[in-house]
Amino acid sequence: MGSSFTERLKNFFGLGKKVSEALFEDLEDLLVEGDFGAALAFKTVDALRGLSDPVQVRPALAALLEEQLCPVPVFDSTRKLTVILLLGVNGVGKTTTAAKLAARYRTLDNKKPILAAADTFRAAAVDQLKIHGERLGVRVVAHKQGGDPAAVVYDALEAAHAGGGDMVIADTAGRMHTKAALVEELKKIDRVVESRAPEAEYIKWLVLDSTTGRNALAQAETFHAAVALDGVILTKFDSSARGGVVFSLAAELGLPVVFICNGEQYGDIKPFDPKEFTKEFIGIE
């Protein structure tokens, strides 16, 4: 998490300030700087205004923030097949995240994942996924550049049904000219999954670059309106991320964060822990 912001918030509570309206206004401003929305920052701080003991403010804020976060969903791991569709704009780290998920599920859950190179618009994405597959020893299903993404997902599902795997992780394109094009492309993939794998646990996760702040929320709004998202994966959380957007995702869109990625190695992905995240956000040891 962005150390400068966390340190500022931590120091804010360590200055021995008296509880006053000025303190609450300063806290609102600080939360907005941390990528909270203004309305959410006001609502959160307003709930603290009845407190008179400065010692109570920080733990009360922590409790409020944790309550705002959505519970991390638990998916049915007993299904014979799981299909994970990764969505998001270019540059957020979808392809690397797909590889991290494959490595994690194969190692920790004894899954046999298949990577589907459904981003057929960016040539580098297909090549990159193939390299990850070789390094991990994971099968990659790919077509030529400019091919039909839904056809790639179809072939990956067929490979799974043929005994090649019990999980399909699809890396999708990050650029669509219009929202309508995005919707149509994803509807086509949906139809393929529903027709070829109706028994599957079908999950749609949006990958967001946590350093983009409030812009990440705007991306989430667009994708969530186009398809029913099941959660969010935050990447690049080891750099300048301030973290407040996590609370906005929950409050404004009802979206849980599922994983946080904090590096480039395959192991640099961890399940989201609301309590731990909240403590880190406000600088509680």
Secondary structure, DSSP 4 states (H G I P E B T S, - for coil): --HHHHHHHHHHHTS-PPP-HHHHHHHHHHHHHTT--HHHHHHHHHTTTT---HHHHHHHHHHHHHHHSPPPP---TTSS-EEEEEE--TTS-HHHHHHHHHHHHHHHS---EEEEEE--S-HHHHHHHHHHHHHHT-EEE---TT--HHHHHHHHHHHIIIII-SEEEEEE-S--SSHHHHHHHHHHHHHHHHHH-TTSEEEEEEEEEGGGTHHHHHHHHHHHHHS---EEEEE-TTSS---THHHHHHHHH-PPEEEEE-SSSTT-EEE--HHHHHHHHTT--
